[in-house]
Amino acid sequence: MIYPICRACGVQFDACAQPPATCPICQDERQFVPASGQAWTTPDALVRSHTNTFRQHESGLIGIGTVPHFAIGQRALLLRAPGGNILWDCISLLDDATIEIVEALGGLAAIAISHPHYYGCMVDWARVFDAPIHLHADDCQWIMRPDPAVRLWQGESLEIGDGLTLLRCGGHFAGGATLHWAQGAAGRGALLSGDILQVAPDRKHVSFMRSYPNMIPVSAPAVEHILATLAPYPIESVYGAFFDRTIKSDGKAAIARSAKRYLAAIHGDGSAERR
């Protein structure tokens, strides 16, 4: 029996003798099957071909990403909190070096994930570190490897630690979540956004999409819901899904002007495009 990992999205499936014919997550319009076709790997094979790298974003926040690039290429975030460390989003590779480093930093009290594209090998991580996995119930259909460690939450917010709040923003996925870290950015507040709010390459804006690879926008009401959800929370920094996608300062204003630009574009008459 193997636990296959989709090479396109990086999500691990339940034990089977042979990999499935297709990956439902990649068949969905928010992801894609590469032109070369559906392909799979396993945890053992991935350990032989890849390794993890670590980068400190700020005090108490460490990024963990896999090199060379694998699947979507997101990095996880290890948030070091007084009540126990949180792994935000997940990746597919969990090797011995990563286990030793994370254990030396205090292990994990919980895992929380923004949306199904970043489920990775979440069950392997949960079992190694004896940590629950917090996923929003609206996305339960996308769980490809069920496990008792998975704890589905409902509603619009969930406190998972002191000053650590999961917020259901929706948009990209119905249960799309962000994590607000009140003590982040030296107490000014940080938002761990995955790509529910995708930090743009200019690191001055974010965007909102149903599908990034297939370029399908979300609706105006979805963006307005995101703004309303985040409104009560101070946000100085925004940490997106990738190592170089961070807005270091004035994050709340960056989100506001990004939403204004986005809404103007989808409500516009096309005059801006003719200039």
C-alpha positions in Angstrom: 0.0 0.0 0.0 1.1 3.5 -0.8 0.0 7.1 0.1 0.2 8.8 -3.3 0.9 12.5 -3.6 -0.4 14.4 -6.7 2.6 16.0 -8.5 0.4 18.9 -9.7 -1.2 20.1 -6.4 1.0 18.2 -3.8 -2.0 16.8 -1.9 -1.6 13.3 -0.4 -4.3 10.7 -0.9 -5.4 7.8 1.4 -3.7 4.4 1.3 -4.2 2.4 -1.9 -2.4 -0.3 -4.0 -2.3 2.0 -7.0 -2.7 5.7 -7.4 -6.2 7.0 -8.5 -6.8 7.7 -12.2 -7.3 11.3 -11.5 -6.9 13.9 -8.7 -10.3 15.6 -8.0 -8.6 18.7 -6.7 -6.7 19.2 -10.0 -9.8 18.3 -12.1 -11.6 21.2 -10.4 -11.5 24.5 -12.4 -9.4 26.2 -9.6 -6.5 24.0 -10.4 -5.4 22.1 -13.5 -4.0 18.8 -14.8 -0.6 19.5 -16.6 -0.4 18.9 -20.3 1.8 15.9 -19.6 -1.0 14.3 -17.7 -1.8 13.2 -14.2 1.3 12.0 -12.3 2.0 10.8 -8.8 4.9 10.4 -6.3 5.2 9.0 -2.8 6.6 10.4 0.5 9.7 8.1 0.2 10.4 9.2 -3.4 10.0 12.9 -2.5 12.5 12.6 0.3 15.1 11.3 -2.2 14.6 14.1 -4.7 13.8 17.2 -2.5 14.7 18.9 0.7 13.2 21.7 2.8 14.6 25.1 3.4 13.8 27.5 6.2 13.6 31.3 6.3 12.8 33.6 9.2 10.2 36.2 8.2 10.1 38.0 11.6 10.6 37.0 15.2 8.4 34.0 15.9 7.6 33.3 12.2 9.6 30.9 10.1 8.8 29.8 6.5 9.3 26.2 5.5 9.4 25.5 1.7 10.5 22.6 -0.5 13.4 22.8 -3.1 13.6 22.3 -5.9 10.1 23.5 -6.7 7.4 20.9 -6.1 3.7 21.1 -7.1 2.2 24.5 -6.5 5.3 25.6 -4.6 3.8 27.2 -1.5 5.6 27.4 1.8 4.3 26.6 5.2 4.6 29.0 8.1 5.7 27.9 11.6 4.3 30.4 14.0 5.9 30.2 17.4 3.3 31.1 20.0 3.5 30.9 23.8 0.6 28.5 24.0 2.2 26.2 21.4 3.4 26.4 17.9 1.0 26.6 14.9 1.8 25.3 11.4 0.0 27.5 8.9 -0.7 25.8 5.6 1.2 22.6 4.8 3.6 21.2 2.3 4.1 17.7 1.0 7.7 17.0 2.2 8.3 15.9 5.8 11.9 14.6 6.1 14.0 13.8 9.1 15.8 17.1 9.1 12.5 19.0 9.2 11.2 16.9 12.0 14.3 17.5 14.1 14.2 21.2 13.5 10.5 21.6 14.3 10.8 19.5 17.4 13.8 21.6 18.5 11.6 24.7 18.1 9.0 23.2 20.4 7.0 20.9 18.1 3.4 21.7 17.0 0.3 22.4 19.0 -1.9 22.6 16.0 -2.1 22.8 12.2 -4.4 25.2 10.4 -4.8 25.4 6.6 -6.2 28.1 4.4 -7.8 25.9 1.6 -7.5 22.5 -0.1 -4.6 23.4 -2.5 -2.4 23.6 0.6 -3.4 20.4 2.4 -0.2 18.7 1.3 0.8 15.8 3.5 -1.1 17.3 6.5 -1.9 13.9 8.1 1.8 12.9 8.1 2.6 16.2 9.8 -0.2 15.7 12.3 0.8 12.2 13.2 4.5 13.0 13.6 3.8 16.0 15.9 0.6 14.7 17.5 -1.3 17.9 16.4 -4.9 18.4 15.4 -5.6 19.8 11.9 -8.1 22.7 11.7 -10.0 22.8 8.4 -13.2 24.7 7.6 -16.2 22.4 7.2 -17.2 24.1 4.0 -14.2 22.4 2.3 -14.6 18.9 3.7 -15.4 17.4 0.3 -11.8 18.1 -0.7 -10.2 16.0 2.1 -8.4 13.2 0.2 -6.9 11.5 3.2 -9.4 11.4 6.1 -8.0 11.1 9.6 -9.1 11.5 13.2 -6.6 14.4 13.5 -8.9 16.5 11.2 -11.1 18.8 13.2 -13.7 20.6 11.1 -14.7 24.0 12.3 -17.8 26.0 11.3 -18.9 29.6 11.3 -16.9 32.7 10.6 -14.1 32.6 13.1 -12.2 30.2 15.5 -9.8 31.1 18.2 -6.9 28.5 18.2 -4.6 30.3 20.7 -4.1 33.6 22.5 -4.4 36.3 19.8 -4.6 33.6 17.0 -7.9 33.7 15.1 -8.9 31.8 12.0 -11.2 33.8 9.8 -13.4 32.3 7.1 -13.0 34.7 4.2 -14.3 32.5 1.4 -13.7 33.7 -2.1 -11.1 31.3 -3.5 -12.9 28.4 -1.7 -16.1 28.4 0.3 -14.1 27.6 3.5 -11.1 29.7 2.5 -9.5 30.9 5.7 -6.9 33.3 6.9 -5.1 33.4 10.2 -4.9 36.7 12.2 -1.9 36.9 14.5 -2.5 39.8 16.9 1.1 39.8 18.2 2.6 39.7 14.7 4.5 42.7 13.3 5.7 43.7 16.7 2.2 43.8 18.1 0.6 45.7 15.2 -1.0 42.6 13.8 -0.2 40.2 10.9 -2.4 38.3 8.5 -1.4 34.9 7.2 -3.4 34.8 4.0 -2.3 31.8 1.9 -3.7 32.8 -1.4 -7.2 33.6 -0.1 -5.7 37.1 -0.5 -2.8 36.6 -2.9 0.1 39.0 -2.3 1.0 40.5 -5.7 4.6 40.5 -7.1 4.9 44.2 -6.4 4.3 43.4 -2.7 2.1 46.5 -2.5 -1.2 44.9 -3.4 -3.2 41.7 -3.0 -5.7 40.1 -5.4 -8.7 37.8 -5.1 -9.4 35.0 -7.5 -11.5 31.9 -7.8 -8.8 30.3 -9.9 -5.3 31.8 -10.2 -3.9 29.4 -12.9 -7.1 29.6 -15.0 -7.7 33.3 -14.3 -11.2 33.2 -13.0 -12.1 36.2 -10.8 -14.3 36.1 -7.7 -17.4 38.2 -7.5 -17.7 41.7 -6.0 -19.8 40.3 -3.1 -17.1 37.8 -2.3 -14.5 40.6 -2.1 -16.8 42.7 0.0 -17.3 39.8 2.4 -13.5 39.5 2.7 -13.2 43.2 3.6 -16.0 43.0 6.1 -14.5 39.9 7.7 -11.1 41.5 8.1 -12.4 45.0 9.1 -12.2 44.5 13.0 -8.6 43.3 12.9 -5.4 45.4 12.8 -3.1 44.3 10.0 0.4 45.7 9.6 1.9 42.7 7.7 0.4 40.3 5.2 2.2 37.0 4.6 1.1 35.4 1.3 1.7 31.8 0.1 5.3 32.1 -1.1 8.6 33.2 0.4 8.8 36.5 -1.5 5.1 37.5 -1.2 5.0 39.6 1.9 3.6 43.1 2.5 5.7 44.2 5.5 3.9 47.4 6.5 0.5 49.2 6.2 -1.1 45.9 5.2 -4.7 47.0 6.0 -4.4 50.0 3.6 -2.8 47.7 1.0 -5.8 45.4 1.2 -8.3 48.3 1.0 -6.7 49.9 -2.1 -6.4 46.5 -3.7 -10.1 45.8 -3.2 -11.0 49.2 -4.5 -8.9 48.6 -7.6 -10.3 45.1 -8.1 -14.0 46.2 -7.7 -13.5 49.1 -10.1 -12.1 46.8 -12.7 -14.9 44.3 -12.6 -17.6 47.0 -12.4 -15.9 49.2 -15.0 -17.1 50.2 -18.5 -13.8 49.2 -20.1 -12.6 52.8 -20.5 -9.4 52.1 -18.6 -8.5 49.3 -20.9 -8.8 51.6 -24.0 -6.3 54.2 -22.7 
